[in-house]
Amino acid sequence: MHKARKRFGQNFLVDERVIADIVRAIGPETDDIMVEIGPGLGALTGPLLQRLSQLHVVEIDRDIIAHLERAYPQDRLIIHAGDALKFDLTQLPESLRIVGNLPYNISSPLLFYFSEYRKRIYDMHFMLQNEVVERMVAQPSTPAYGRLSVMLQYRFYMEKLLDVPPEAFSPSPKVNSAIVRMIPLPASEVLVQNEALFSQIVAAAFGQRRKTLRNTLKGYLTEDDFVRLGIDAQLRAENLGVAEFARITKECH
C-alpha cells in the first residue's frame, strides 16, 4: 500500500459515495479530452475511465506512476510524469476538461497557472480546501471576499458543488474540503484589457484590507478620478466588485 507523502501534499480519496457524487458532478462524456491532476491511487481515475475512451493524468510521484502503469491500459491512460505547475497544456487539443484533487499546499499557484490557459479550457472541477473554495466564490462585502475572489472571478464563472468531509480521505486532512466548478468566461465578458495593471491594482487595494481606497490606491487615483468613476474613496477593497476594479484599471490605463 502506498504511503501518503507529506511533501507532495497527498491525501487519498477513499469514500465511494463521495467519489460517485464527484464523477456525477463532472459528467464525463466518452470523447471528452480530460486531464486529471494528481490522480493518486486512482480513486477518480478508474470511474472516469469507465466513461471516457481516454484519460490524461499528470503525476509527480514515481511510485504512483508505476502503480498506474500496472493498473490501467497504457493506450487509455496517458501518463504525463512531472510537476503540474510545469505541464504544458498546449500539447493537448483545445476544449480541455481538467479535474483533480489539488495538493492543498500549492492549490492557489495551480489555479493561477491553469487560468493562463483558459482559452484552451472548457471547464475545470477541483477538490480544494473548503476555505479556499469559499474565498473563490465569495461576493463583495463578505468576510471571505478578497484578492483571490477578484482575480479568479474576472476570468471564470465559479460554483461550489459539494462539501467533502475529512473522513472521506486517507489520511484524513485537518480541514474540510469542497468541489468547485470553474468555467472560463467568454472573451466578450472579460472586462479587463491590461491584466498586469489589473493585478497590480487589486493587489494594492487588498494589501492593507482595513484601509480605504483613498489610501491604498493613492498611487493610482486622485480624488477627481474617484469622483469621475463614481466610486466612493471611503470604501475598502472588499466593497468593490470585479466590474469596479475593471473600471479603475481602464481609467489608469
N, C-alpha and C positions, 0 to 999 in steps of 0.2 A: 504493500500500500504506500502510495506516495505521501511523503510528509510535507505539509504546507511550509513554504519558505517565507519568512518574515520580510526578507529583503525584496521580494517580488510582490509583497502585499497580498499573499494568497489566502483566500477563504473560499472553500469549495461549496457550491450549492448542492444540497442533498435532498431537499424536501420535494417529493414527486408532485404533490399538488401545486406547489408554487411554480415548479418547472412547467407544468401543463398550463397554468394561468399565463405565464410569460410567453410561451410559444403561441398560445391563442391570441394574446395581445399583439404580437409581432405579425401574425397571419402570413407566414411564408407561402409563396406560390412556386410551383415546380421550376420555372425558368428564371426566377429571381437571381440576380448577381448579388450574393450576400457574403459579407465578411464578418467573421466573429473575432473579436479582440480578446485575447486571453482565454482560450477555451478550457483551460484547466483539465480536469479529468473527463470532460465531455458531457457534463450534465445537460447542457443545451445542445451540444454538437449532435448527439445521437438523435434526439427528437427533431431537430431541424433537418438533418439528412433524410429522415423518413419522408419529408415533404419536398425536399429540394433535389434536383438532379445532381447538383454540385455545390460544395461549400468551401470558401476560402477561410483559413484561420491564420491569425498572427500570434505566435507564441515565442517567448524568450527562454523558457526553461527547457534545457536539453533532455532531461528525464521525461518530462511531459510529452515532448515531441516524439521521443521513442515510443512512449505508451500509445500515442495517437496513431503512429505509423503501424503499430501492431493491431490496433483495434478497428481501423477503418480502411476500406479500399482506397489506394492512393490516386486512382483516377476520379474518385468522387470527393475526397477530402484533400484539397490543395493546401499544403502547409508552407507558410512563409516564416522561416526562423529568424527571430530578431526582435528588436525593440519597436513597439508600436509607434513610438514618437519619431521613428526614423523610416517608417513604412511609406513607400511612395505609392499613393493611391492612383496615380496616373497610369500605372502599369495595368490597371483593370479597366473594363468598359465603364461608361457613364451609367447614371441611374442606379448607383450603388445603394444597397441597403446594409447598414452597419449595425451590429448588435454586440453586446458584451457586458460582462460583469467587470467593470473597470477597477483596477487596483486603486483603492481609495487614497493612497499616498501620492498618486500622480493624476488624479481624476481631472482637476482643472486644466493642467497643461495639455492633457489629451483632448479635452473639449475644444480648447482654442486651436489645437493642431488640426483637428478634423474640420473645424469651421473654415479653415483656409481652403479646403477642398469642396466647399458646399455646393458649388456649381455642378459638381460631378455626382452629388449625393441625392438620392430620392428621399430616404428617411433614415433615422437612427433611433435605436432603442437601447438604453443603457441602464444597468443596475448601478446605483450610486448611493453614497451615504445620504440618508433622508434629509439631513440638514442642508446638504448641497442642492438637492432637488428643490427643496423649499425656497432656497435663495434664487435658483434659476427661474422659477415660475412666479416669484413674488411680484405684487403690484406696488406702485408708488405709495409712499406714506405708511408702509407696514414695516415692522421690525426687521424682517428678512431681506427687504429690498436693498440692493447695493450695487456695487460696480459690476459684479458677475451677472446680475439680473439684466442690467442695461446692455452690457457688451454681448450677451447672447440673444436677448430679445430683439435687437435690431437686425439680427441675422436669421432667427428661427421662430417658428410657431412652436411652443412647448407645452406639454401637458403631463402632469403627474398621473400615472395609470394605476400603480399598485404599491401597497406597503408590503415590505418583506421583513419579518422579524428575525432577530439574531439566530434563533434556534433552527432556521432553515439552512444554516451553514455549518460546515465542519472545517476548522474550529469556528466556534461562534464568535463573531466580532463583538466589540463592546458598544456598538452603535446600531441603530435601526437603519434599514436600507429601503430604497424605493426604486421603482421603474419609471423612467421618464421617456416620453416620445418627443423627438425633435424633427421638425420638417422645415427644410430651408425655405425662406420666404422668396417669392418670385422677385426678379430684379426690379420690377416696377414698384414693389412695395418697400424696397430698401431705401431709406431716406437719406443715406449718407454717401457723399461722393469721396470726401477725403477721410479715409478710415484712420490714418495715422493721427491726424489732428483730432478727430472724434475721440480716439482712445486717450490722447493726452488730456483733453478737456474733462472727460469722465473721470480719469484718474485724479486730476487736480481737484475736481468737485468733491469726490468722496475721500480725498486724502485726509481731511480733518472733518469728520462727519458732523460734529456739533457746531461747526462754524457756518455762517451764512454764505450764500453765493457771492455776496458783495466782497467777502474776504477771500474765499477760495478761488474765485475766478477773476481777481483784480488784475491779473496779468493778461487777461483775455478781453474783458469787457469793461467799458466805462459806465457811469450812471446813465448817460444818454443812451448807450447801447441797450441796457436793460429796459428802459422806457420804450425804445423803438421795437424791441422784441415782445413787449407786453408781458415780461416776466418780472415778478417781484423779487428784488435783490435781497430781501429779508428772508426768503425761503432757504431751505437747506437742500442739498443734492437729492436726498431721499424723497423730496416732494415733487421732483420733475420726472416726467415720463420720457420715453425714448424720443418722441417727436420734439419735445422741448430741447433736448440735448442736440438733436439733429439741426434744429433752427439756430442754436448758438454756434454750432460748427460752421454752418453756412455763412453766418454773419462774420465770423472770424476769418474764414477762407476768402 
